[in-house]
Amino acid sequence: TEPIVAVIGVGYVGTHLVEAFASHYNVVSFDLSAKRLLEFASQLDGLPIEFTTDAPDISQASYFLISVPTLLNADKTINTTYLRSAIATVEKYAKSGSTVVIESSVAVGMTRSRVGPLMHSRKLLVGMSPKRVDPGRIEPAFAYIPKVISGLHQASIDSISALYGRVFANLLPVSSPEVAEMTKLYENC
């Protein structure tokens, strides 16, 4: 059967993910803001997307792409409130064997420390693929921007490659989530 992809967080980056993945898969688009989902849904009529603010609806998915904001606190530390909430939601509803991919910008080591424990306790596959959206840039199209992918082990990378390979033209597997996280930090500097 075709996998179902849940995108957790449908802000600027999440909308790009939903649109790209819905061209190839059924997608559950989850966000806490009903207003945001309603605005976005009107733009994507006709694609296989379920828009929801009801967390249990994501339980039908086997892939979970977390694309929530990671903001800076006043003291320049990362505010992980949204990320921790998204991870807790996925932990509650993901079935054993599912794949979780962090798309949010995070500090080096955060994928392993925040999501890695789920790999063992819930038997989930875990990886990091930093968002690659360039505001205002039209070319190349989102699907043609090289996409860095990583996993906590080979089975995670294989699962992410299989999913992302239908969506993105050029996958760049790297050796670890920390390398993927660092590429995002380097690209932003």
Protein Blocks (a to p, Z undefined) as FASTA:
>chain_A
ZZddddehjafklmmmmmmmmmmpccddddfblklmmmmmmmmgoiacdddfbfklmmmp
cbdcdfbdcdddfkopacfklmmmmmmmmmmmpcghiacddfbdcdehklmmmmmmmmmm
nopacdddddfbdehiabdcfklgccddddfbfklmmmmmmmmmmmpmbdcddfbfklmm
mmmmmmmZZ
